[in-house]
Amino acid sequence: MPSVAMPSVGMPKVAMPDFDLAVIGAGAAGLSVTAVAAQLGLRVVLIERDRMGGDCLNTGCVPSKALLAAAHAAQSARAAGRFGIRLPEPAIDWDAVRAHVTGTIADIAPMDSEARFRALGAEVLRGEARFLDPDTLGITGTPGIEERRLTARRIVIAAGSRAAIPPIPGLAEVPHLTNETLFGLAHPPEHLLVLGGGPVGLEMATAHAGLGCRVTLVEAGRIAPREDAELADGLRRAIMAQEKKQGTAHGVTLIEHASVVAVEPGPTLVLADGRRITGSHLLVATGRRPNLENLALPAGNVRASLAGIVTDRDLRSVTNRRVFAIGDIADPVGIGPRAFTHVGSYHASIVIRRALFRLPARLDYAALPRVIYTSPELAQVGLTESEARAAGHRVTLLRAPLAENDRAVAEGDPTGLVKLVISGNRVLGAGILAPHAGEMIGQWTLAIARRVPPAALIGLIAPYPTLAEAGKRALAGLFAPRLFAARTKSLVRLLIRLP
């Protein structure tokens, strides 16, 4: 939907609105706002057209991480020989793997259920929501049932996003998978083609490879294009080493800097250089598209762009001040969308402070972490090296290879790196390529958010042996030249003579 300029809607009082707050979408963002507002005693209605829990619970974060856990278990069995433990090739029971994935969803689902949110005090409506005017929504559900109209003092749009399908000739006519259909496969793909080398593409490529599928990933640029180039290169080498070590049956063949010019039945990817790659299944993982089409935004005087609902930095619509947008569907001016579940929860906290408590709250992504859950994981927060240099910062780069970390060596998995971007007395960014990097990035997220100086961070006592020590080792590179400088040595020689 192209951006359309609309006059700003003022804030006239609505006579006796039906609800204090109407939330469209029961994904992570919408559920977070609803839970808090309902427990505060507000009259809240939550509207969901599909499944409670949204993309994250049903077709995104939860099933993908469950599938990755199964793949990691298989890979650990294959790699046990490095400890002197000889195991046969793991037998993959696809039905049992699928049961693990669906069981994980079922275990988490009660926290996102209609029953829970009704118990909290919210009204839950199942149906499609659309604007009838700037403060009125129409809800259509079961065919033949009359549309319900409702008004609200504030409306929060958390309708999420879906997989974007690129306009490649032939793609629309060839059966293909997205994250919405991938987890429903009754049988493992014999040869999975993955189009896109971002987080979803990399995670699902490595997951299926670990479960015994042949996988080929094609990316128009380099893999992990948003991440630090040095860390992305380390991830590439780790993936290629896995393929070389265990064979293509358990590795991912990476084809980078390759444009797909057509898709033919097979499915077959036709590359610009003339290569043709045929597989049994095709997964499209080339980004996300906001769910705008059915909201009737012009009727609500809500401005939208191709990237989502245009908001200011407090996530309020720039044209209808009664409306807030959060999660994947929000397109804050000057910042742009961020399609992460934890961003949806962060957005919810801003709307709660801003809309419910009338407190100042504005977006700040300076300390926004992100993780690619491959093996090893790649976690990033703050500025990458290239971003910091492009912003004009004079940077100092600190590195600590996992090969120098005792825990990594003891576990036979020393592939990885901690990389810090320092400017003056501030940590601007941190990147970690390591097992469980997502668990390690929190320290650096806090350091960037609170502007903790490196001198304070170096004083942290890290338990030995842990992978977290690698971060402290990297920081030591900032102080070692001063500590062991000639002037310091002279001072110590003088001080040691004192009684």
MARFIKOL-797497 format. One line per 4 residues: number of its first residue (from 1); for each residue z, y, x of C-alpha. Coordinates in steps of 0.05 Angstrom, whole numbers. Example, Ala and Ser with C-alpha at 12.3 -4.5 7.8 and 13.67 -1.06 7.14 Angstrom:
<sites>
1 = 156,-90,246 ~ 143,-21,273
</sites>
This chain:
<sites>
1 = 0,0,0 ~ -21,66,33 ~ 29,122,42 ~ 28,170,-16
5 = 63,237,-16 ~ 108,246,-76 ~ 155,302,-97 ~ 228,289,-83
9 = 267,267,-144 ~ 332,305,-154 ~ 398,275,-175 ~ 407,292,-249
13 = 463,252,-282 ~ 442,191,-320 ~ 478,188,-386 ~ 520,124,-387
17 = 477,80,-341 ~ 483,5,-352 ~ 504,-7,-280 ~ 533,31,-221
21 = 488,-9,-174 ~ 426,-51,-184 ~ 404,-95,-125 ~ 334,-125,-123
25 = 332,-187,-79 ~ 385,-240,-64 ~ 370,-249,10 ~ 419,-233,66
29 = 415,-157,57 ~ 420,-156,-19 ~ 476,-207,-21 ~ 517,-167,29
33 = 514,-103,-12 ~ 527,-140,-77 ~ 588,-176,-50 ~ 623,-113,-27
37 = 604,-71,-87 ~ 627,-124,-136 ~ 694,-134,-101 ~ 705,-59,-103
41 = 702,-63,-178 ~ 634,-31,-189 ~ 587,-54,-244 ~ 534,-90,-204
45 = 471,-128,-224 ~ 435,-173,-175 ~ 363,-190,-191 ~ 327,-248,-158
49 = 259,-277,-177 ~ 262,-339,-134 ~ 317,-375,-95 ~ 385,-346,-80
53 = 394,-336,-5 ~ 323,-312,3 ~ 278,-327,62 ~ 334,-336,113
57 = 370,-392,77 ~ 311,-428,47 ~ 250,-420,93 ~ 273,-380,154
61 = 333,-377,199 ~ 373,-436,171 ~ 320,-490,167 ~ 287,-469,232
65 = 352,-472,271 ~ 368,-540,239 ~ 301,-566,261 ~ 311,-537,331
69 = 379,-572,335 ~ 345,-639,322 ~ 292,-624,374 ~ 344,-603,426
73 = 381,-669,414 ~ 317,-708,428 ~ 302,-667,490 ~ 373,-677,516
77 = 364,-752,510 ~ 299,-749,548 ~ 331,-707,603 ~ 394,-749,610
81 = 366,-783,671 ~ 384,-723,713 ~ 457,-744,705 ~ 443,-817,721
85 = 441,-837,648 ~ 379,-877,630 ~ 360,-874,556 ~ 299,-899,521
89 = 250,-851,489 ~ 284,-825,426 ~ 257,-854,361 ~ 244,-796,313
93 = 262,-812,241 ~ 224,-756,207 ~ 257,-769,139 ~ 326,-765,171
97 = 306,-701,207 ~ 284,-671,141 ~ 349,-694,109 ~ 387,-657,164
101 = 347,-594,150 ~ 356,-597,74 ~ 428,-617,82 ~ 442,-556,125
105 = 412,-511,71 ~ 453,-546,18 ~ 518,-538,58 ~ 507,-463,65
109 = 478,-450,-4 ~ 545,-444,-42 ~ 560,-380,-4 ~ 496,-351,-32
113 = 499,-381,-101 ~ 496,-349,-169 ~ 564,-379,-185 ~ 597,-345,-126
117 = 569,-277,-141 ~ 586,-281,-214 ~ 657,-300,-194 ~ 659,-237,-151
121 = 642,-197,-213 ~ 567,-185,-207 ~ 517,-199,-262 ~ 460,-242,-236
125 = 392,-239,-269 ~ 335,-286,-252 ~ 267,-252,-258 ~ 218,-202,-231
129 = 242,-130,-225 ~ 196,-69,-231 ~ 207,5,-240 ~ 195,35,-309
133 = 217,104,-287 ~ 258,132,-228 ~ 324,102,-252 ~ 302,47,-300
137 = 282,-24,-283 ~ 246,-76,-325 ~ 264,-149,-313 ~ 215,-203,-334
141 = 233,-276,-327 ~ 216,-335,-371 ~ 148,-328,-406 ~ 156,-309,-478
145 = 223,-274,-468 ~ 221,-199,-478 ~ 229,-155,-417 ~ 299,-129,-405
149 = 309,-56,-389 ~ 368,-30,-349 ~ 389,34,-316 ~ 432,44,-254
153 = 463,102,-216 ~ 437,72,-151 ~ 382,21,-139 ~ 379,-20,-74
157 = 313,-53,-59 ~ 322,-115,-15 ~ 260,-153,-36 ~ 245,-178,35
161 = 179,-198,66 ~ 132,-257,74 ~ 86,-285,127 ~ 27,-239,142
165 = -40,-275,142 ~ -89,-242,190 ~ -161,-228,166 ~ -193,-281,210
169 = -259,-306,182 ~ -250,-374,150 ~ -174,-374,152 ~ -165,-363,77
173 = -209,-423,62 ~ -174,-471,110 ~ -107,-502,90 ~ -53,-473,134
177 = 23,-470,138 ~ 71,-412,141 ~ 147,-413,147 ~ 149,-421,71
181 = 113,-488,72 ~ 126,-516,142 ~ 192,-548,126 ~ 163,-587,67
185 = 119,-632,109 ~ 129,-705,89 ~ 103,-730,157 ~ 105,-700,227
189 = 42,-664,249 ~ 0,-705,297 ~ -25,-642,331 ~ 4,-575,308
193 = -36,-513,322 ~ 7,-450,324 ~ -25,-382,316 ~ 21,-330,344
197 = 68,-328,405 ~ 125,-287,376 ~ 195,-315,359 ~ 173,-357,299
201 = 113,-386,335 ~ 151,-403,398 ~ 210,-433,362 ~ 170,-477,316
205 = 123,-497,372 ~ 180,-520,417 ~ 217,-552,358 ~ 158,-596,338
209 = 142,-612,411 ~ 213,-636,420 ~ 206,-680,359 ~ 146,-716,390
213 = 88,-675,362 ~ 30,-651,404 ~ 29,-574,400 ~ -20,-521,421
217 = 0,-448,415 ~ -52,-392,416 ~ -32,-320,427 ~ -78,-259,430
221 = -35,-226,484 ~ 23,-255,522 ~ 79,-296,490 ~ 142,-258,470
225 = 104,-192,473 ~ 164,-149,454 ~ 210,-178,507 ~ 219,-160,580
229 = 157,-184,617 ~ 197,-217,673 ~ 239,-256,624 ~ 179,-275,583
233 = 146,-301,646 ~ 208,-343,660 ~ 204,-372,589 ~ 130,-387,599
237 = 145,-425,663 ~ 201,-463,630 ~ 155,-485,573 ~ 100,-504,620
241 = 148,-543,664 ~ 171,-582,603 ~ 99,-599,587 ~ 85,-621,658
245 = 150,-661,664 ~ 146,-698,598 ~ 72,-696,581 ~ 37,-661,524
249 = 70,-707,473 ~ 135,-668,485 ~ 110,-602,511 ~ 72,-541,486
253 = 3,-524,512 ~ 2,-448,517 ~ -63,-410,510 ~ -51,-335,520
257 = -97,-274,519 ~ -143,-312,473 ~ -173,-282,410 ~ -186,-327,351
261 = -252,-304,320 ~ -257,-357,266 ~ -221,-416,233 ~ -260,-476,211
265 = -241,-539,173 ~ -204,-589,215 ~ -167,-544,224 ~ -205,-516,283
269 = -191,-450,320 ~ -254,-418,349 ~ -237,-373,408 ~ -276,-313,432
273 = -294,-348,497 ~ -327,-405,458 ~ -271,-456,462 ~ -256,-496,399
277 = -187,-527,388 ~ -178,-577,332 ~ -111,-602,306 ~ -81,-637,247
281 = -42,-577,220 ~ -44,-502,230 ~ 18,-457,228 ~ 5,-382,221
285 = 61,-342,253 ~ 31,-273,264 ~ 83,-227,234 ~ 112,-206,167
289 = 88,-166,106 ~ 136,-130,58 ~ 140,-154,-14 ~ 118,-88,-47
293 = 64,-108,-97 ~ 104,-125,-159 ~ 156,-69,-156 ~ 114,-15,-191
297 = 138,35,-140 ~ 96,94,-165 ~ 132,90,-232 ~ 198,96,-194
301 = 171,153,-152 ~ 185,111,-90 ~ 140,124,-31 ~ 115,64,10
305 = 73,52,72 ~ 38,-11,95 ~ 103,-29,131 ~ 150,-20,73
309 = 189,31,32 ~ 194,97,70 ~ 266,118,80 ~ 305,167,121
313 = 355,143,173 ~ 408,130,121 ~ 359,82,87 ~ 351,126,26
317 = 281,134,-4 ~ 249,199,18 ~ 223,212,-52 ~ 275,182,-100
321 = 346,196,-77 ~ 374,144,-125 ~ 339,89,-87 ~ 357,55,-21
325 = 315,2,16 ~ 345,-49,63 ~ 324,-109,104 ~ 252,-128,119
329 = 224,-82,65 ~ 253,-17,94 ~ 209,28,136 ~ 255,82,164
333 = 217,145,187 ~ 208,146,262 ~ 239,77,272 ~ 199,26,233
337 = 219,-41,203 ~ 259,-95,238 ~ 251,-165,208 ~ 317,-197,229
341 = 371,-225,184 ~ 426,-190,223 ~ 388,-124,213 ~ 392,-136,138
345 = 468,-144,144 ~ 471,-81,187 ~ 430,-43,135 ~ 477,-66,81
349 = 536,-37,119 ~ 501,30,123 ~ 485,31,48 ~ 557,12,32
353 = 584,70,73 ~ 531,119,50 ~ 521,102,-24 ~ 590,75,-43
357 = 638,113,1 ~ 595,175,12 ~ 609,171,86 ~ 558,192,139
361 = 519,133,166 ~ 453,131,201 ~ 411,77,234 ~ 418,68,308
365 = 380,10,340 ~ 401,26,412 ~ 445,-36,413 ~ 406,-82,367
369 = 404,-153,396 ~ 349,-204,384 ~ 342,-276,405 ~ 285,-326,412
373 = 318,-394,402 ~ 274,-435,448 ~ 301,-477,506 ~ 322,-437,545
377 = 337,-381,496 ~ 313,-310,509 ~ 362,-256,486 ~ 351,-181,492
381 = 389,-118,474 ~ 375,-45,488 ~ 316,-23,530 ~ 273,-69,571
385 = 253,-48,641 ~ 186,-21,618 ~ 216,15,558 ~ 268,49,601
389 = 216,73,652 ~ 170,97,596 ~ 228,138,568 ~ 236,173,635
393 = 300,140,658 ~ 313,129,732 ~ 334,57,730 ~ 370,7,774
397 = 353,-66,760 ~ 406,-119,771 ~ 390,-193,769 ~ 429,-258,773
401 = 389,-322,773 ~ 421,-382,738 ~ 406,-422,801 ~ 466,-385,831
405 = 512,-400,772 ~ 558,-460,783 ~ 561,-480,710 ~ 485,-481,704
409 = 480,-522,768 ~ 533,-571,744 ~ 496,-582,679 ~ 431,-593,714
413 = 397,-535,678 ~ 393,-476,726 ~ 330,-445,696 ~ 340,-374,675
417 = 361,-303,693 ~ 407,-247,673 ~ 373,-179,681 ~ 408,-113,670
421 = 377,-44,665 ~ 425,10,690 ~ 416,85,692 ~ 471,126,724
425 = 537,104,692 ~ 505,69,632 ~ 478,1,614 ~ 412,15,579
429 = 390,-56,568 ~ 405,-129,582 ~ 361,-190,579 ~ 383,-262,586
433 = 341,-324,595 ~ 389,-382,592 ~ 417,-438,550 ~ 457,-406,494
437 = 434,-336,514 ~ 446,-314,442 ~ 520,-329,451 ~ 521,-289,516
441 = 486,-225,493 ~ 546,-200,451 ~ 583,-172,512 ~ 523,-129,530
445 = 512,-108,458 ~ 582,-80,456 ~ 575,-48,525 ~ 512,-11,503
449 = 539,8,435 ~ 605,35,463 ~ 575,61,528 ~ 623,20,569
453 = 612,40,642 ~ 593,-14,693 ~ 658,-2,731 ~ 697,-24,670
457 = 652,-84,657 ~ 659,-110,728 ~ 734,-115,716 ~ 724,-167,662
461 = 756,-233,680 ~ 706,-288,661 ~ 731,-360,658 ~ 703,-406,711
465 = 656,-440,707 ~ 616,-408,652 ~ 545,-382,644 ~ 576,-315,625
469 = 595,-306,698 ~ 522,-293,713 ~ 527,-225,679 ~ 586,-205,723
473 = 548,-230,784 ~ 489,-186,766 ~ 536,-125,759 ~ 565,-139,828
477 = 498,-120,856 ~ 512,-49,835 ~ 577,-44,874 ~ 566,-90,934
481 = 525,-40,975 ~ 581,11,969 ~ 636,-39,980 ~ 607,-66,1044
485 = 579,0,1071 ~ 596,21,1142 ~ 641,77,1116 ~ 681,28,1074
489 = 688,-20,1132 ~ 715,36,1177 ~ 765,55,1123 ~ 790,-16,1115
493 = 798,-24,1191 ~ 840,39,1190 ~ 882,18,1130 ~ 896,-52,1158
497 = 933,-21,1217 ~ 982,16,1174 ~ 1051,-15,1170
</sites>
